[in-house]
Amino acid sequence: MQCHSGLYIVMTVKRDFLSMPEIEDFLRYLRLELNRARNTVVSYGKDLHLLVDFVTDRHQERFVAAEITTADIRAWLAEMSRRGE
């Protein structure tokens, strides 16, 4: 685990996306504003990082959150299901 901005995030993805302010801000919001449990924040962080990695690999380009489609999410969920995650 790596501590960043008071959040513990499991780094299991190929790229270091901790510099992505959207994810960092969302995780901070979950923990500080909604008072979600640490394990919940870690799980959300892991899933978001895996989604970013999947979409980036799929499209072979820079990740832009606003450009994620329903098809991207469905494909990612299918892949996670196939892997048993």
Buried (B, 14 or more C-beta within 10 A) or exposed (E): EEEBEEBBBEBEBEBEBBEBEEBBEBBBEBBEEEEBEEEBBBEBBBEBBBBBBBBBEEBEEEBEEEEBEEEBEEBBEEEBEEEEE
